[in-house]
Each structure stands twice: as C-alpha cells, then as structure tokens.
Amino acid sequence: PDSSSTATAPSSVRFFAYGDTRSFPQVHNAVAAEMLGLVKTNSSYGTFALVSGDLVTKGGTEYFWYDEFFNPKQAPYVQQLLSQIPYMACMGNHEYSVFNASSNKNATLFRQKFPYPYVDPASFYWSFSYGPDVLIFIIDQYHYYEAGSQQLVWL
C-alpha cells in the first residue's frame, strides 16, 4: 500500500471489513472474489478494505506470507483486490506474538508488507481519512495505551 497516494473520495463511503484469513488462502481468495464482484457491479463498494489482522499463520516467517497471502496461484483474487482498492490492515497476534520467533517481536515482515505511516517507529498505530466525514484510527494492541501513554494522547 502506498500511503502517499491520494484520490477523490466518493460522496458515500462503503468499505469492506474482514480478517482472520490465516491458514485458509482458498477461502480468503473466495472472499476477495466476492468483494471484487461487488466493486465491479457497484463502484461505491471500492472505497477500501479494513482488515482486522491475522493475515497469515506465522507472520515472522516469509514462507507463510507467500504461501497464505501473496501466492498468485493460490490466491489470485487476493492479489487483484490488493491492486484495485486500498487495503488497510491491522497487525494481529499471528503477525506479532507467541506464534513467532522472539526475533519477530518488532513484526519486521508485517512492517515490510504494510509500510503505513506509523506514528511511532516502534509501534503500529496510525490513522487515515477518507472523504469529508470518515477518519479511521488503527490502534496497536501491543503498544502501551494506558492513561497518559503516547498512543492514548495521540488518539
């Protein structure tokens, strides 16, 4: 995703929200095909996709990113979706936590795949606006956000 690109937002905003696509690339591909079908028949659906995380089983291993998410043979509609509408993903526990080697605690591969404009280089929270009335905040559940914390003050 290119966080520097801009586009004129439609007057009404419709977006897709889904997640937990790990382990089942064929099912994710079928969901992506349905979303693309909606975009094709009604362009107002092409606003963006907001994805709640758990994109792959083990986000600290490149193999899982290719096999479960970026494999054009296994998930061609996912690749098409990524190329046609903005894809706003949150980092889930499968991209970050105990499912990975301790060396992945900074979720290096997630950051490489989704180089969003994170507020703090050590975290994964950020925001984006779409149209005149929509402002979305992506919260980092693994970054401190209690009273007075940087993330909470930012919100």
C-alpha positions in Angstrom: 0.0 0.0 0.0 1.2 3.4 -0.9 0.3 5.8 2.0 1.3 8.8 -0.1 -1.2 8.4 -2.8 -4.4 10.4 -2.9 -7.8 10.0 -4.6 -11.1 11.8 -4.5 -13.4 10.0 -2.2 -17.0 9.2 -3.3 -19.9 11.1 -1.6 -20.9 8.0 0.3 -18.4 5.6 1.8 -18.8 1.8 1.7 -16.0 -0.3 2.8 -15.2 -4.0 3.4 -14.2 -5.1 6.9 -12.9 -8.6 7.5 -10.0 -10.5 9.0 -8.5 -13.7 10.3 -7.7 -15.0 6.9 -4.7 -17.1 8.1 -4.4 -20.8 7.3 -7.1 -20.8 4.6 -5.9 -18.9 1.5 -8.5 -20.6 -0.7 -11.3 -19.2 1.5 -9.7 -15.8 1.6 -9.4 -15.9 -2.2 -13.2 -16.7 -2.5 -14.0 -13.8 -0.2 -11.8 -11.5 -2.3 -13.5 -12.7 -5.4 -16.9 -11.7 -3.9 -15.6 -8.3 -2.9 -14.3 -7.7 -6.4 -17.6 -8.8 -7.8 -19.3 -6.1 -5.7 -16.8 -3.5 -6.8 -17.4 -4.4 -10.4 -21.2 -4.1 -10.2 -21.2 -1.1 -7.9 -18.1 1.1 -7.8 -19.2 2.7 -4.5 -18.0 -0.6 -2.8 -14.5 0.1 -4.0 -13.7 2.5 -1.1 -11.2 0.4 0.9 -10.8 -2.8 2.8 -10.3 -2.6 6.6 -8.6 -5.8 7.7 -8.5 -6.8 11.4 -5.3 -8.8 11.3 -4.2 -12.5 11.5 -3.4 -12.4 7.8 -1.0 -15.4 8.0 -0.4 -18.2 10.4 3.2 -17.2 11.4 4.0 -13.6 10.4 7.6 -13.9 11.4 8.2 -16.4 8.6 8.4 -15.3 5.0 7.1 -18.6 3.7 3.7 -18.1 5.3 3.4 -14.6 3.8 4.0 -16.1 0.3 2.0 -19.3 0.8 -1.0 -17.9 2.6 -1.3 -14.3 1.3 0.8 -13.3 -1.7 0.8 -16.6 -3.7 -0.7 -15.7 -7.2 -1.6 -19.3 -7.9 -3.3 -19.9 -4.6 -4.9 -16.5 -4.1 -5.2 -14.6 -7.4 -8.2 -12.7 -6.4 -6.5 -11.5 -3.2 -3.7 -10.1 -5.4 -6.3 -8.4 -7.7 -8.0 -6.9 -4.6 -4.7 -5.6 -3.3 -4.1 -3.9 -6.7 -7.6 -2.4 -7.0 -8.6 -0.9 -3.7 -6.7 0.5 -0.7 -6.0 -2.3 1.8 -5.8 -1.1 5.4 -4.5 -3.9 7.6 -4.1 -4.1 11.4 -1.5 -6.3 12.9 -2.9 -9.3 14.6 -1.4 -11.7 17.1 -0.3 -14.1 14.3 1.8 -11.3 12.8 3.3 -10.4 16.2 3.1 -12.7 19.2 3.9 -16.1 20.5 3.3 -17.7 17.1 6.6 -16.2 16.0 10.2 -16.4 17.0 11.2 -13.9 19.6 13.2 -12.1 16.9 9.9 -11.1 15.3 8.7 -9.0 18.3 9.1 -5.9 16.1 6.9 -7.6 13.4 9.5 -6.9 10.7 7.7 -8.7 7.9 4.4 -7.1 8.7 6.1 -3.7 8.6 7.7 -4.5 5.3 4.5 -5.7 3.7 2.4 -2.9 5.0 4.6 0.3 5.4 1.8 2.6 6.7 2.7 6.0 8.2 3.0 4.7 11.8 3.0 7.5 14.4 5.9 5.9 16.4 8.6 3.9 14.6 8.5 1.3 17.4 4.7 0.8 17.1 1.9 0.0 14.7 -0.7 2.7 15.3 -1.7 5.2 12.6 -4.8 6.8 11.1 -6.2 7.7 7.7 -9.0 9.8 6.5 -11.3 9.1 3.6 -13.7 11.7 2.3 -15.1 14.5 4.3 -16.5 12.5 7.2 -14.5 9.4 7.7 -11.5 9.2 9.9 -10.2 5.7 10.9 -7.7 5.1 13.7 -5.7 1.9 13.7 -4.7 1.0 17.3 -1.7 -1.0 18.2 -2.9 -3.6 20.8 0.7 -4.4 21.6 1.9 -0.9 22.3 1.2 0.7 25.7 -2.0 2.7 25.6 -3.0 3.4 29.2 -3.7 6.9 30.7 -1.0 9.3 29.6 0.6 6.9 27.1 1.8 8.2 23.7 -0.8 6.2 21.8 -3.7 7.4 24.0 -2.6 11.0 23.9 -2.4 10.7 20.1 -6.0 9.5 20.0 
